[in-house]
Amino acid sequence: MLAFETDCHIFDGCGFPTPGLHSFVFEPLFTIGGVEVNKPMLLAVLSSVTVLVFLWAAFGRAKVVPGKLQMIGEAGYDFIRKGVVYEALGKKEGDKYVPLMVSMFFFIWIMNLWSIIPVAQFPVTSIIAYPAGLALLVYLIWVPLTFKRHGFIGGIKNISGYNKELGWVLPLVMVLELLSNLLIRPFTHAVRLFANMFAGHVLLLIFTIASWYLLNGIGIAYAGVSFVMVILLTVFEMFIQALQAYVFVLLACSYIQGALAEHH
């Protein structure tokens, strides 16, 4: 339970209500068709709706001379298309993946942004299931694509890093590459996003709670310092939220590029 919920302050004889795993556990808000919907689930759905509404509003009636919303949408679209997809896959191969990567970027970014939105104040991606689901989606694209492009034998060579010039170390290299690509890669893809959002939310919680907890007697001065830290961390978190969405999409394009690349 948070400090502002318990009305607990320093010198009141109560300890600091440290945030922990319990800060990421939510009771169901309501039930639909037998499915219990909690806060992260609701925010994930709202993220999808937000992306759909934004893209429809920006491009549903696109004009030659774009309005402000269309300009914002085009800037984000071109940033991912040219700065990420084309850089990794090239225009010819990349065009078919642009809609997916643009949607994924905005979806992850919005899920991250809820952390600093009043009332919501929770990054959906700090729950491992959501980054894991997105990483699984990418995994189910690049692995079949590898075998589709190169055939079964060629696909195995591509994923295992087969190179006959390695000599006697080739079996060891192939085992390590298979483990890295098929197990470690999707794991780290999900955990990178999850861990950053989890850690950032914990830090915000600590200083936010501390600002309230220290708001008593001589602790007020320290509460002010803690509140300044909340502001600074919020600004920093805004940068990290966009960066992590960008990195996730960049890695997804990198994996697809590896699946399409010719094995030598």
Order of alpha helices (4+ residues) and beta strands (2+ residues): alpha-beta-beta-alpha-alpha-alpha-alpha-alpha-alpha-alpha-alpha
